[in-house]
């Protein structure tokens, strides 16, 4: 499943906003503190760069690890469901049926849908992916997220 990639701009907004905001606030605080302590513009610029570069790399590494971990958990859940469908399809169907009944649907309303899911492992897996929020097309791309937050942090730092 690692070959599925998501290039959705909506998912990048989180990294973009977080990177810019953190770059502005953290580096602004550093530069302000150094400028109050010294009136040497070279030292102020050096402090800003010395803070911005490692902080941007740290933010990128953190976002990469977070996105990668989330994706691995989602892929693991899907792999586990594939195994359950192959070895114990009725249990998976029963879990979905209980979920729908808990949400307020009647057994009469659910039964035709359950019949369709029982006939198609592919459809059953897709329905599970939807229900658990593990749609592969929504998986984050860790490298893309890391690059987005790196650049956003540096841009925010320059501001």
C-alpha positions as a LaTeX table, in Angstrom:
\begin{tabular}{lrrr}
\hline
Residue & $x$ (\AA) & $y$ (\AA) & $z$ (\AA) \\
\hline
Unk1 & 0.00 & 0.00 & 0.00 \\
Unk2 & 2.98 & 2.29 & 0.29 \\
Unk3 & 2.69 & 3.18 & $-3.40$ \\
Unk4 & $-0.56$ & 5.10 & $-2.92$ \\
Unk5 & 0.08 & 8.82 & $-2.72$ \\
Unk6 & $-2.11$ & 11.76 & $-1.92$ \\
Unk7 & $-1.33$ & 15.09 & $-3.49$ \\
Unk8 & $-4.41$ & 16.84 & $-2.13$ \\
Unk9 & $-3.76$ & 20.54 & $-1.46$ \\
Unk10 & $-6.27$ & 20.42 & 1.40 \\
Unk11 & $-4.04$ & 18.10 & 3.45 \\
Unk12 & $-1.05$ & 20.38 & 2.86 \\
Unk13 & $-2.88$ & 23.38 & 4.34 \\
Unk14 & $-2.31$ & 22.06 & 7.87 \\
Unk15 & 1.45 & 21.83 & 7.34 \\
Unk16 & 1.54 & 25.14 & 5.49 \\
Unk17 & $-0.32$ & 27.14 & 8.16 \\
Unk18 & 1.47 & 25.46 & 11.06 \\
Unk19 & 4.89 & 26.02 & 9.46 \\
Unk20 & 4.31 & 29.69 & 8.65 \\
Unk21 & 2.78 & 30.45 & 12.04 \\
Unk22 & 5.53 & 28.70 & 13.98 \\
Unk23 & 8.24 & 30.26 & 11.80 \\
Unk24 & 6.87 & 33.76 & 12.40 \\
Unk25 & 6.33 & 33.43 & 16.14 \\
Unk26 & 9.37 & 31.45 & 17.24 \\
Unk27 & 11.95 & 33.24 & 15.12 \\
Unk28 & 10.35 & 36.64 & 15.79 \\
Unk29 & 10.77 & 35.97 & 19.52 \\
Unk30 & 14.39 & 34.96 & 19.06 \\
Unk31 & 15.26 & 37.95 & 16.86 \\
Unk32 & 13.43 & 40.37 & 19.15 \\
Unk33 & 15.27 & 39.05 & 22.21 \\
Unk34 & 18.67 & 39.24 & 20.54 \\
Unk35 & 18.00 & 42.70 & 19.12 \\
Unk36 & 17.09 & 44.03 & 22.57 \\
Unk37 & 20.28 & 42.53 & 24.01 \\
Unk38 & 22.54 & 43.84 & 21.26 \\
Unk39 & 22.24 & 46.54 & 18.67 \\
Unk40 & 24.47 & 44.72 & 16.20 \\
Unk41 & 22.37 & 43.89 & 13.12 \\
Unk42 & 24.84 & 41.19 & 12.02 \\
Unk43 & 24.34 & 39.34 & 15.33 \\
Unk44 & 20.55 & 39.70 & 15.03 \\
Unk45 & 20.55 & 38.28 & 11.48 \\
Unk46 & 22.94 & 35.50 & 12.48 \\
Unk47 & 20.72 & 34.59 & 15.43 \\
Unk48 & 17.65 & 34.54 & 13.17 \\
Unk49 & 19.31 & 32.25 & 10.65 \\
Unk50 & 20.83 & 30.09 & 13.39 \\
Unk51 & 17.37 & 29.61 & 14.83 \\
Unk52 & 15.40 & 29.26 & 11.61 \\
Unk53 & 17.42 & 26.57 & 9.83 \\
Unk54 & 17.56 & 23.92 & 12.59 \\
Unk55 & 14.00 & 24.70 & 13.68 \\
Unk56 & 12.73 & 24.24 & 10.10 \\
Unk57 & 14.58 & 20.92 & 9.84 \\
Unk58 & 13.16 & 19.83 & 13.19 \\
Unk59 & 9.62 & 20.76 & 12.14 \\
Unk60 & 10.05 & 18.86 & 8.87 \\
Unk61 & 11.37 & 15.77 & 10.65 \\
Unk62 & 8.52 & 15.88 & 13.16 \\
Unk63 & 5.88 & 16.25 & 10.48 \\
Unk64 & 7.45 & 13.44 & 8.44 \\
Unk65 & 7.50 & 11.04 & 11.39 \\
Unk66 & 3.96 & 11.96 & 12.43 \\
Unk67 & 2.54 & 11.54 & 8.91 \\
Unk68 & 4.46 & 8.31 & 8.35 \\
Unk69 & 3.30 & 6.81 & 11.65 \\
Unk70 & $-0.33$ & 7.73 & 10.96 \\
Unk71 & $-0.13$ & 6.23 & 7.49 \\
Unk72 & 1.47 & 3.01 & 8.79 \\
Unk73 & $-1.33$ & 2.62 & 11.36 \\
Unk74 & $-3.98$ & 3.15 & 8.68 \\
Unk75 & $-2.31$ & 0.67 & 6.32 \\
Unk76 & $-2.02$ & $-1.84$ & 9.16 \\
Unk77 & $-5.73$ & $-1.50$ & 9.92 \\
Unk78 & $-6.58$ & $-2.15$ & 6.28 \\
Unk79 & $-4.23$ & $-5.15$ & 6.09 \\
Unk80 & $-5.80$ & $-6.58$ & 9.25 \\
Unk81 & $-9.28$ & $-6.11$ & 7.79 \\
Unk82 & $-8.23$ & $-7.85$ & 4.55 \\
Unk83 & $-7.12$ & $-10.83$ & 6.65 \\
Unk84 & $-10.35$ & $-10.77$ & 8.65 \\
Unk85 & $-12.42$ & $-10.63$ & 5.46 \\
Unk86 & $-10.49$ & $-13.58$ & 4.05 \\
Unk87 & $-10.70$ & $-15.69$ & 7.21 \\
Unk88 & $-13.76$ & $-14.45$ & 9.09 \\
Unk89 & $-15.97$ & $-12.42$ & 6.79 \\
Unk90 & $-19.08$ & $-12.91$ & 8.92 \\
Unk91 & $-17.40$ & $-11.29$ & 11.92 \\
Unk92 & $-16.54$ & $-8.20$ & 9.85 \\
Unk93 & $-20.09$ & $-8.06$ & 8.51 \\
Unk94 & $-21.47$ & $-8.48$ & 12.03 \\
Unk95 & $-19.35$ & $-5.60$ & 13.30 \\
Unk96 & $-20.58$ & $-3.34$ & 10.52 \\
Unk97 & $-24.19$ & $-4.37$ & 11.12 \\
Unk98 & $-23.91$ & $-3.63$ & 14.85 \\
Unk99 & $-22.38$ & $-0.24$ & 14.05 \\
Unk100 & $-25.24$ & 0.66 & 11.72 \\
Unk101 & $-27.87$ & $-0.50$ & 14.22 \\
Unk102 & $-26.14$ & 1.55 & 16.93 \\
Unk103 & $-26.37$ & 4.56 & 14.58 \\
Unk104 & $-30.15$ & 4.11 & 14.40 \\
Unk105 & $-30.75$ & 2.00 & 11.29 \\
Unk106 & $-33.12$ & $-0.94$ & 11.51 \\
Unk107 & $-32.10$ & $-4.48$ & 10.58 \\
Unk108 & $-34.66$ & $-4.32$ & 7.76 \\
Unk109 & $-32.91$ & $-1.26$ & 6.32 \\
Unk110 & $-29.44$ & $-2.77$ & 6.70 \\
Unk111 & $-30.07$ & $-6.29$ & 5.37 \\
Unk112 & $-30.05$ & $-5.46$ & 1.62 \\
Unk113 & $-26.81$ & $-3.54$ & 2.05 \\
Unk114 & $-25.29$ & $-6.37$ & 4.10 \\
Unk115 & $-26.27$ & $-8.81$ & 1.34 \\
Unk116 & $-24.37$ & $-6.70$ & $-1.22$ \\
Unk117 & $-21.32$ & $-6.49$ & 1.05 \\
Unk118 & $-21.43$ & $-10.26$ & 1.64 \\
Unk119 & $-21.14$ & $-10.85$ & $-2.14$ \\
Unk120 & $-18.09$ & $-8.62$ & $-2.71$ \\
Unk121 & $-14.90$ & $-8.65$ & $-0.65$ \\
Unk122 & $-13.72$ & $-5.56$ & $-2.53$ \\
Unk123 & $-16.88$ & $-3.64$ & $-1.66$ \\
Unk124 & $-16.72$ & $-4.83$ & 1.95 \\
Unk125 & $-13.12$ & $-3.67$ & 2.29 \\
Unk126 & $-14.00$ & $-0.30$ & 0.74 \\
Unk127 & $-16.92$ & 0.15 & 3.14 \\
Unk128 & $-14.64$ & $-0.67$ & 6.07 \\
Unk129 & $-12.07$ & 1.84 & 4.82 \\
Unk130 & $-14.78$ & 4.50 & 4.72 \\
Unk131 & $-16.11$ & 3.64 & 8.16 \\
Unk132 & $-12.71$ & 3.71 & 9.88 \\
Unk133 & $-11.46$ & 6.79 & 8.03 \\
Unk134 & $-8.74$ & 4.80 & 6.28 \\
Unk135 & $-9.39$ & 5.67 & 2.65 \\
Unk136 & $-6.06$ & 5.18 & 0.88 \\
Unk137 & $-6.65$ & 8.20 & $-1.34$ \\
Unk138 & $-6.72$ & 10.39 & 1.79 \\
Unk139 & $-3.44$ & 9.07 & 3.22 \\
Unk140 & $-0.90$ & 11.78 & 3.81 \\
Unk141 & 2.37 & 11.79 & 1.91 \\
Unk142 & 5.07 & 12.11 & 4.63 \\
Unk143 & 7.79 & 13.47 & 2.32 \\
Unk144 & 5.48 & 16.05 & 0.77 \\
Unk145 & 4.25 & 17.13 & 4.21 \\
Unk146 & 7.82 & 17.47 & 5.49 \\
Unk147 & 8.88 & 19.59 & 2.52 \\
Unk148 & 5.77 & 21.76 & 2.84 \\
Unk149 & 6.34 & 22.52 & 6.51 \\
Unk150 & 10.08 & 23.07 & 5.93 \\
Unk151 & 9.48 & 25.68 & 3.25 \\
Unk152 & 6.55 & 27.25 & 5.14 \\
Unk153 & 8.63 & 27.57 & 8.31 \\
Unk154 & 11.49 & 29.20 & 6.42 \\
Unk155 & 9.09 & 31.61 & 4.69 \\
Unk156 & 7.48 & 32.44 & 8.04 \\
Unk157 & 10.92 & 32.95 & 9.56 \\
Unk158 & 11.85 & 35.45 & 6.87 \\
Unk159 & 8.75 & 37.48 & 7.57 \\
\hline
\end{tabular}
